[in-house]
Each structure stands twice: as C-alpha cells, then as structure tokens.
Amino acid sequence: MPAGVRIPRFVRWRRHPVLAGSAALLLAAGLVLGGIRAYGVLFPPELACGKGMTAAGRGPALACVGVNLESTPFTKDEPARMRELEKTIRAANDAVRGESAAVVLMLNLSPVVDVDTLTHESLYHNIEGAVTAVWRANNTAAYGSRPGIKLYLANMGSRYGSWRQAVDSVGKHAASERIAAVVGLGQSTEETRRAAAAISKELHIPVIGSTVTGNSMNLDPDDPAKPIPDMFRVAPTNTHAVIAANQYAGTLSQAVTSLAVIADGVAGDDYTATLAAEAKTRFQAPGRTVTTLPYTSPRELAADSGRRNYLIDQFNLMHANLCQAAPSAVYFAGRGRDLGAFVQTWVQGAPCGIDKLRIIAGDDASQAIRDEAVLDGIKSGRVEVAYTALASPQQWGEDCPGTDAKRNFDQFRSAFTGSPDPCTKQAPGTGRSGAAPLRFDPAHLASGQAMLTHDATAAAISAVRRAGEGVRNPGQLTGILHQFYCAQMLPGASGWLSFGDDGNPVGKPLPIVQINADGTTNTVSLTWPSSAPNLSLPQRGGTGAPGC
C-alpha cells in the first residue's frame, strides 16, 4: 500500500468482526433506548402510577390499582381531600421507627359517578377511621406500644373490577412491607367476596371487613358450604339488620299492618340479595301483609349515562302497584344511592291516598344522608326515612360518665377530632410521641363508617401486638382474633368487639337513625338484635358478655 494512503475506517472495522458486532449492538441499543425515551416524551402514559400500583380501566374508570406504597394519586383528577388524606398517611408512615407492621385498607378508591353506588365522601370517612386507629396505636397506650403500625391504602378500582390486581399487589409486597392484615373491603359484592377468599386462601392473611353486611360474604364463593377461614367482620349481618328494622317497625305509633319490600334483583350484589331475602320472611307477622315489589338496578352502565333516570323509569312503573298495595311502611332493600330515585318518583307521582310514606332501609342508606332528592322528599312531608345504621355517634347518649361502651366511643371521638374527652376532659394523646393531634370533622361521624373502619383496624392492630412472631407469619393472627370474646372483648367505637366461630361479630347493637330534611340525622333507638345489651366487660365469673 503506497505511503500516506489510509485505510478507510469501515474497512478497519471489518478486520475486527467482534468489535464491529459489539459496536452495532451498542448502536442498536442506543437507538432503542432513545426511541423509548422519545416516545415517552411525545406520547406520555395516560396515567402514571406510584410504587405498588398499576394502571387499569378505561375512560373515567382509569385508575391506579394495587397497594399504594408511596401515597401517590389513584386517578389523574383526584379530589383535593383524597390527596390531603394520602399525605397524612405518608407522613404518619414516615414517622414510624424501628420494627413495624402494616395494615392495608382495601376499598374501591376510584368510584365513578353513575357507575358506582358509593362516593368519595363516604371513602373519606372510612379512611379517617383507619387513620385514627393507627394514630391511637402509635401515639397513645390504647393498644400497647410495639411494633409500630403503618397504613397503606389499596384500590380495587371502579366496581371492584380490579380486585385480582389488588390482591396480587398485597401478596407481592406482604413480606417486604410486613403486611399483617387487610381491612375494609367496602361493599358486599361478588368481587369483594372473591378478594377476601383469595387473600385467605393464597396469602393466609386475615381479612377484617368493616362495613360488609351481606350474609354470604364470609362464605367461600366456590364452595358456599365452607366459610372463608381467615375472614372476620365488625358489622352485624343483614339478618340482624332486618331483625332490628322489624323491632323498630313494632314501636311505631301507627301499627304496620301492611309492608312493601322494594327489592333490587341485580345479580352479584350480596347486600341487596340477602337484605331482600331476609325482609320477605322476617317482616311476616300475624295481622300484617307483606308485598314484594321488585326492580333491577343496572349492573353495567357507562359513566354519565344516567343511573338515576334509568331507575326512575322503573319506579314510575312500580308506582301504581305500590299504591295498590297501600302499605303502612316500605322496606327499601336496595342501595342507598338509589333511594333518591325512589323518593323522587313517589313524591312527584300521582297521589293515591297515602299522606306520608314511611320508609325503612338498610345501612347503605347512609349514602343518602345528603341526597337532595331524599331531603326534598322529607321537606315535602310526603316521606319519612329511617334506616338501620351500623353505628352512630349518638347511640351511646350524652350522659357522663356513661357506660363503658360510651367511654370507649368518647376516647375514639377525642382522637378523631383532636378535642378533649367530653367526660374526662383528657387530651386525646398521652404525649408519648409528640405527634400532632388529628383534626377530622366531627360531622364525618354521622354515617358511622369511620367508627366501623376504626374498629376493624383496631382489631387488626390488637391482634398484631399480641401475636409476637405473628408479625412475620400473619396466619397466626387468625387464632388471636378468635380469642377476642368474653373477658377478651376489644373496646370499639361502635361497641365491644367479640367474634364468633364464623368470624361474625357477636353482641353488636344496631342504632335506628332518622334522616332530617336538613341532612342531619337523629338516632331514635338502639336495638340489640342478637343479644341482651352488651355495655361492659363481664365481672369475674359473670356470664353477661358474648362467649362467656
């Protein structure tokens, strides 16, 4: 080769095929990574999810589902109040030092208007109740001292459609986050029942339902003859709700000689199905006729497609038959979010000789406390509405010192609101940690949901702190939870917590709550559908408490 003539660079590369191949791979990788980054800039993901969660659903139902380990948003346009609560949870979790265990509050945390029969407002109450239980655990002597407790929210998505992803996320992070129990669940549906069964069967982690009342919710969905072994709940079942409603009906000044059961026949909703089934039989009484008037709420309905209008059309058709039955009272065995459509149709329908319709409903009517159609109906004088609440801040009365059950509630209320105990005047914290008190709105207690979710979370925490090695093996907590009865009953805001062999609560009261025209409520009576009043721990050798 003549002097001064240089070999072209590409020819030199050909003399070294290994180097050439490596360079080509690096170039290709760079192009791929660069392309991915460029695509991400040009076409960003529709919803970015924090650690522990993945995006699921479409359109208005698009949300991050799974366990929210970093307290990031569940949806793109999440309400400000939800963001505030997530920040509160993150700050509390970051403050936990040393050994810790976690409780997961699993709900539908991304409800869609006109699709879901719950609202963000009711979710706030549930979350606040759980936050209060964890605050008491970490900052007072209410449940012992160790380990420290963290709280994580887990989203099952609209209509609980992503329950499988939520359960898988719990399983994926159970060991690293030391998840000891799952609480909440939300509504009594086929999806939440399957979620509970999967957590028990696959993860062997106890589940404590807070407001699930459907009679079948603790039964294996694939083999209903068998119970879900690790499932507990702090709310009475629909059987007890109807017994309580019947007790209340018997106290009304005008005798209930005829009653109409407005029964939702939608598939997959254990709440409405078992509530209607119980009502059809338990309201039967000598001298009383019971008529069933069925309707079917939509199971699948696109967002903003008019759920209320869909139901108004059915209730309009029902109106003549309701007039024909001429009931002394109506038992509404449907979802509380649908009660407004029924009331509106009755009030605006043709008069038929019934001056005022007395409506009794199940606990889900707490969703209707601020429903304008319900409030307008009450204002008109054409209806009055009462329901069997799962808990009420008024159920223990105002007298000081009151019963032991009232003192338990007063301590909870003090921690929830940051106000001194109304009877002892004691501040909510002991000063053990120096943490700032909570300042939740006492009006958020009206639905009772904060009380129930507090109690479910408190039961999980109590089991964790009694279990020792159970923090590393959550399955051991099931045995601990089964020991909470008789002298080992747990103090709860909604009443003493005592679990039967099937995991259902024993000896729980059900308050009867009336909705007022201004959206406030009054507790008109306190019923004990399954036991004598259970107000105190039993004296030594006593037999008054459940399980003694």
Sequence and secondary structure as in RCSB ss.txt:
>XXXX:A:sequence
MPAGVRIPRFVRWRRHPVLAGSAALLLAAGLVLGGIRAYGVLFPPELACGKGMTAAGRGPALACVGVNLESTPFT
KDEPARMRELEKTIRAANDAVRGESAAVVLMLNLSPVVDVDTLTHESLYHNIEGAVTAVWRANNTAAYGSRPGIK
LYLANMGSRYGSWRQAVDSVGKHAASERIAAVVGLGQSTEETRRAAAAISKELHIPVIGSTVTGNSMNLDPDDPA
KPIPDMFRVAPTNTHAVIAANQYAGTLSQAVTSLAVIADGVAGDDYTATLAAEAKTRFQAPGRTVTTLPYTSPRE
LAADSGRRNYLIDQFNLMHANLCQAAPSAVYFAGRGRDLGAFVQTWVQGAPCGIDKLRIIAGDDASQAIRDEAVL
DGIKSGRVEVAYTALASPQQWGEDCPGTDAKRNFDQFRSAFTGSPDPCTKQAPGTGRSGAAPLRFDPAHLASGQA
MLTHDATAAAISAVRRAGEGVRNPGQLTGILHQFYCAQMLPGASGWLSFGDDGNPVGKPLPIVQINADGTTNTVS
LTWPSSAPNLSLPQRGGTGAPGC
>XXXX:A:secstr
  TT    HHHHHHT HHHHHHHHHHHHHHHHHHHHHHHHHHS  S    TTEEEE  GGG EEEEEETT   SS
TT  HHHHHHHHHHHHHHHT  SSEEEEEEEE  S  TTT S  HHHHHHHHHHHHHHHHHHHHSSTT S SEEE
EEEEE  GGGTTHHHHHHHHHHHTTTTTEEEEEE  S BHHHHHHHHHIIIII   EEESS   TTTTEETTEEE
EE TTEEESS  HHHHHHHHHHHHTTSSS   EEEEEEE  TTBHHHHHHHHHHHHHT BTTBEEEEEEE   SS
  TTS HHHHHHHHHHHHHHHHHHH  SEEEEES GGGHHHHHHHHHHS   S S EEEEE GGGGGGTT HHHH
HHHHHTSEEEEEE S  TTTT S SS  HHHHHHHHHHHHHH    TTT   S  SSS        GGGGTTSHH
HHHHHHHHHHHHHHHHHGGGGT GGGHHHHHTT SGGG B  SSS B B TTS B S  EEEEEE TTS EEEEE
EE TTSS   S   TT   STT 
